[in-house]
Amino acid sequence: MIAPLARAWQALDAALDSRQACRDMVALLDIAANGNCIDALAQRIEAALDADKLPDIAKLKSEFLPTARNRADVTIPPPDHAGYNRLLASAQVQ
């Protein structure tokens, strides 16, 4: 993966202002680290660079990074107070 990333950095640095090139490079490193996709990512980067294009960061993120679940998707039922009361009633007091 070093060669595709080195090529990506050279292309990004040549085509973009330094701040955006750094952002895009960090995004590629984040995708590689968190996407569990190093080989496939390297192939996509190489294909873009071979076509004289920059890697499409947004497309790569949507393809390789896991999507975060919406907080609304998680449902936590309220505790069963009757169950707690039964436990307390059955406890022996010494």
C-alpha positions in Angstrom: 0.0 0.0 0.0 3.0 2.3 0.4 3.3 2.8 -3.4 -0.3 3.8 -4.0 -0.3 6.2 -1.0 2.9 7.7 -2.1 1.5 8.2 -5.6 -1.7 9.6 -4.2 0.2 12.1 -2.1 2.3 13.2 -5.1 -0.9 13.7 -7.2 -2.8 15.4 -4.4 0.1 17.7 -3.6 0.6 18.7 -7.3 -3.1 19.3 -8.0 -4.5 20.8 -4.8 -3.5 23.5 -2.4 -1.4 22.2 0.4 -4.2 22.3 3.0 -6.7 20.4 0.9 -4.0 17.9 -0.2 -3.3 17.2 3.5 -7.0 16.8 4.3 -7.5 14.3 1.4 -4.4 12.4 2.3 -5.5 12.1 5.9 -8.9 10.9 4.7 -7.2 8.2 2.6 -5.2 7.1 5.6 -8.4 7.0 7.7 -10.2 4.9 5.1 -7.2 2.5 5.0 -7.1 2.3 8.8 -10.8 2.0 9.6 -12.2 0.4 6.4 -10.5 -2.9 6.7 -9.9 -2.6 2.9 -6.2 -1.9 2.3 -5.9 -4.0 -0.9 -9.2 -2.9 -2.5 -8.4 0.7 -1.5 -5.0 0.5 -3.1 -6.6 -0.8 -6.3 -9.1 2.0 -6.4 -6.4 4.6 -5.8 -4.2 3.1 -8.5 -7.1 3.0 -11.0 -7.9 6.7 -10.4 -4.2 7.7 -10.7 -3.7 5.6 -13.8 -6.7 7.4 -15.4 -5.0 10.7 -14.5 -7.7 11.5 -11.9 -7.5 12.1 -8.2 -9.0 9.6 -5.9 -12.6 10.5 -5.2 -12.5 10.7 -1.4 -16.3 10.9 -0.8 -16.9 7.9 -3.0 -14.1 5.9 -1.3 -15.5 6.8 2.1 -19.0 5.7 1.2 -17.7 2.5 -0.3 -15.2 1.4 2.4 -16.0 3.1 5.7 -18.6 1.5 8.0 -21.7 3.6 8.3 -22.5 4.9 11.8 -25.9 3.8 13.1 -28.3 6.5 13.8 -29.0 7.0 17.5 -32.7 6.6 16.7 -32.1 3.0 15.6 -31.2 2.0 19.2 -34.2 1.3 21.5 -33.6 0.7 25.1 -36.7 -0.6 26.9 -37.5 1.0 30.3 -36.6 -1.2 33.3 -39.2 -3.5 34.7 -40.0 -1.9 38.1 -42.3 -4.7 39.1 -39.4 -7.2 38.7 -37.3 -5.1 41.1 -40.1 -4.9 43.6 -40.5 -8.7 43.5 -36.8 -9.1 44.1 -36.9 -6.7 47.0 -39.9 -8.4 48.5 -38.3 -11.8 48.3 -35.0 -10.6 50.0 -34.4 -11.7 53.5 -33.8 -9.0 56.0 -31.3 -9.8 58.8 
